[in-house]
Structures are given as structure tokens and as C-alpha cells.
Amino acid sequence: MYAFSGNTAFNNENTGTPSALAAEPVSESFARWTMVRAYGFALGGFNFLLPPGLYSELIKDPSWAPLPNVSSHCSGVLNLRGNVIPLYQLAAFIEGSEPLKSAPYSLLIGAMGQAAAILLEVKPLGFNYAQLELSNDFGLAPASLAHCVRNTFRDAGKVWFELNHDALFLAMAG
């Protein structure tokens, strides 16, 4: 059994001494496949990141059933493989803007038992989480989502807000 640490591999079966592999750097493809990925999207002039490791699924051309007597940012529900998923419009929640009648994408966030989805007009972007620069830009978050921001990051001069999806969906459902 081998454990990887940085750019080297160590034999930890019996002695804990480095194996012959320890002198060899980890290949570029191994480093690429083991990087921590984060996904982000822009809405309402703000950039949002999902925490790494959080289950998400992009749904192209979603169709949903509208619900009567709900907030304007609640579009309705999706039937996803027999699971009823609430569907929200984050931009309408942030800005109070007019809800979309259709959108090319829906982003499912969270495991099926506690999942919800948001409508997107463009595909999310992928990031190498380790290359994002941690910042202290909490004050720049939209007021309606300030309590839903876990961390803030900077990348290429843009501020990205890492969302606490549980707090976000509780706020939008409430």
C-alpha cells in the first residue's frame, strides 16, 4: 500500500521507510487528476463558488412544474429521476429581478435527500481550488446572501463567494 504526500510516494506497509518510488516525482497527469476542483458561476453581477466535494449536477434544458403562491425566486419543482427537487432563481433572490421563464441550464446542488437546484444562463466554470487566493471580501457579498458565504476568494481580479448551500436554500425556501 502506498500513501502519497506532495510529489512522492511512501511505502507504509511495515516499516514506513520510503519505497523506490519515493525518488520519482508524481506524473503531471496524476497531479492533474488529483487536484481539488471547485465549480463557480456568475449571477447578478456576482461570482459564486460551490465548496469542493459537494455533489452537483448540470441539467441541460430543464423543464419544471411551476408552483402557485410562492415567492418570485421559486420557479417550481423538477422531477429528476423520480425525485422532486425545488428549483430557485438566485438572481431574482439577490436583485428582486423578474424571474426567467426559461433557462438553458439548471444546477443541482447537494445530495438527493437535501438537494435543490438553481437556474443558470451559462455553464459553470471549473477551478483548481488550490490556485484560488483566499481573501477577506465578505463585505462585497450581496446583502441577501451575506449569511450564506463561507469564504471569499480572488482569481484574476474577480471576487468569488463560496456558498454554504444549506444556508442558501434555507434562506430561499423561507
C-alpha positions as CSV (number, residue, x, y, z in Angstrom):
1,M,0.0,0.0,0.0
2,Y,1.3,3.4,-0.9
3,A,0.4,6.8,0.5
4,F,1.0,9.9,-1.5
5,S,2.5,13.0,0.1
6,G,3.3,16.1,-2.0
7,N,5.3,14.8,-5.0
8,T,6.5,11.5,-3.5
9,A,5.1,8.1,-2.6
10,F,5.9,6.2,0.6
11,N,5.6,2.6,1.4
12,N,3.7,2.4,4.7
13,E,3.1,-1.3,4.9
14,N,5.6,-2.3,7.6
15,T,8.5,-0.1,8.2
16,G,7.3,3.3,7.0
17,T,10.5,3.7,5.0
18,P,10.4,5.3,1.6
19,S,10.0,3.0,-1.3
20,A,11.9,3.1,-4.5
21,L,9.1,5.2,-5.9
22,A,9.8,8.0,-3.4
23,A,12.6,9.4,-5.6
24,E,10.3,9.7,-8.6
25,P,8.1,12.8,-9.0
26,V,4.4,12.2,-9.4
27,S,3.5,12.5,-13.0
28,E,1.8,15.5,-14.4
29,S,-1.3,13.5,-15.2
30,F,-1.5,12.2,-11.7
31,A,-1.3,15.8,-10.3
32,R,-4.0,17.0,-12.8
33,W,-6.4,14.2,-11.8
34,T,-5.8,14.7,-8.0
35,M,-6.3,18.5,-7.9
36,V,-9.2,19.7,-5.9
37,R,-11.8,21.1,-8.3
38,A,-14.3,23.8,-7.5
39,Y,-17.1,25.0,-9.7
40,G,-18.4,28.5,-9.9
41,F,-21.0,30.6,-11.7
42,A,-21.8,34.3,-12.2
43,L,-25.2,35.6,-11.4
44,G,-26.5,39.1,-10.9
45,G,-23.0,40.7,-11.2
46,F,-21.6,38.4,-8.5
47,N,-19.4,35.3,-8.7
48,F,-20.2,32.2,-6.6
49,L,-18.3,29.0,-5.9
50,L,-19.6,25.7,-4.7
51,P,-17.5,24.1,-1.9
52,P,-15.1,21.4,-3.2
53,G,-16.5,17.9,-2.8
54,L,-20.1,19.0,-2.8
55,Y,-22.2,16.9,-5.2
56,S,-23.6,18.9,-8.1
57,E,-25.1,18.1,-11.5
58,L,-25.7,20.3,-14.5
59,I,-29.0,19.7,-16.2
60,K,-29.4,21.0,-19.8
61,D,-32.7,22.4,-20.9
62,P,-34.6,21.7,-17.6
63,S,-38.3,21.6,-17.6
64,W,-40.1,22.3,-14.3
65,A,-43.6,22.5,-12.9
66,P,-44.4,25.9,-11.5
67,L,-46.0,26.2,-8.1
68,P,-48.8,28.6,-7.2
69,N,-48.5,31.2,-4.4
70,V,-44.7,31.0,-3.9
71,S,-42.0,33.7,-3.9
72,S,-40.9,35.0,-7.3
73,H,-37.5,33.5,-6.9
74,C,-39.0,30.0,-6.5
75,S,-39.5,28.7,-10.1
76,G,-41.2,25.4,-9.1
77,V,-40.0,21.8,-8.9
78,L,-38.0,19.5,-11.1
79,N,-38.7,15.8,-11.5
80,L,-35.2,14.3,-11.6
81,R,-35.2,10.5,-11.8
82,G,-38.3,10.3,-9.7
83,N,-37.0,12.9,-7.1
84,V,-38.9,16.2,-6.6
85,I,-36.3,18.9,-6.5
86,P,-37.1,22.6,-5.6
87,L,-35.9,25.0,-8.3
88,Y,-34.8,28.6,-7.5
89,Q,-33.7,31.7,-9.3
90,L,-30.7,33.1,-7.4
91,A,-30.6,36.3,-9.5
92,A,-34.2,37.1,-8.7
93,F,-33.5,36.4,-5.0
94,I,-30.4,38.7,-5.0
95,E,-31.8,41.6,-7.1
96,G,-35.5,41.1,-6.9
97,S,-35.4,41.0,-10.7
98,E,-38.1,39.5,-12.9
99,P,-37.9,35.6,-12.9
100,L,-36.8,33.8,-16.0
101,K,-39.5,32.0,-18.0
102,S,-36.8,29.5,-19.3
103,A,-33.1,28.9,-18.9
104,P,-30.7,26.6,-20.7
105,Y,-29.3,25.1,-17.5
106,S,-30.2,24.0,-14.0
107,L,-27.5,23.3,-11.5
108,L,-28.5,20.6,-8.9
109,I,-26.6,21.2,-5.7
110,G,-26.3,18.7,-2.8
111,A,-27.2,15.0,-2.3
112,M,-30.7,13.9,-3.4
113,G,-32.2,14.0,0.1
114,Q,-31.2,17.6,0.6
115,A,-30.8,18.8,-2.9
116,A,-32.1,21.9,-4.6
117,A,-31.4,23.5,-8.0
118,I,-30.8,26.9,-9.4
119,L,-31.4,28.2,-12.9
120,L,-28.3,29.3,-14.9
121,E,-28.0,31.1,-18.2
122,V,-24.4,29.9,-18.8
123,K,-22.4,26.7,-17.8
124,P,-20.5,26.8,-14.5
125,L,-16.7,27.2,-14.7
126,G,-14.2,24.8,-13.2
127,F,-11.3,25.9,-11.0
128,N,-8.3,24.4,-9.3
129,Y,-9.3,25.2,-5.7
130,A,-5.6,25.3,-4.6
131,Q,-4.9,28.2,-7.0
132,L,-7.6,30.5,-5.7
133,E,-6.4,33.2,-3.4
134,L,-8.2,33.3,-0.1
135,S,-9.4,36.9,0.6
136,N,-11.4,38.8,3.2
137,D,-14.0,40.4,0.9
138,F,-17.2,39.3,2.9
139,G,-18.4,42.9,2.8
140,L,-18.8,42.8,-1.0
141,A,-21.3,39.9,-0.8
142,P,-24.9,40.8,-1.7
143,A,-26.8,41.7,1.5
144,S,-29.4,39.0,0.9
145,L,-26.7,36.3,0.8
146,A,-24.1,37.6,3.3
147,H,-25.0,34.9,5.9
148,C,-24.6,32.2,3.2
149,V,-21.0,33.0,2.3
150,R,-18.4,30.6,3.9
151,N,-15.2,32.1,2.3
152,T,-14.2,34.6,-0.2
153,F,-11.5,34.1,-2.9
154,R,-9.9,36.1,-5.6
155,D,-9.0,34.9,-9.0
156,A,-7.8,37.0,-12.0
157,G,-9.0,40.2,-10.1
158,K,-12.5,38.8,-9.5
159,V,-14.1,38.2,-6.1
160,W,-15.7,34.7,-5.7
161,F,-18.1,33.9,-2.8
162,E,-18.0,30.3,-1.6
163,L,-21.6,29.4,-0.7
164,N,-22.9,27.4,2.2
165,H,-25.6,25.7,0.2
166,D,-27.6,24.6,3.2
167,A,-27.9,28.2,4.5
168,L,-28.6,29.4,0.9
169,F,-31.5,27.0,0.3
170,L,-33.0,27.6,3.8
171,A,-33.0,31.4,3.1
172,M,-34.6,30.9,-0.3
173,A,-37.2,28.5,1.0
174,G,-38.1,30.7,3.9
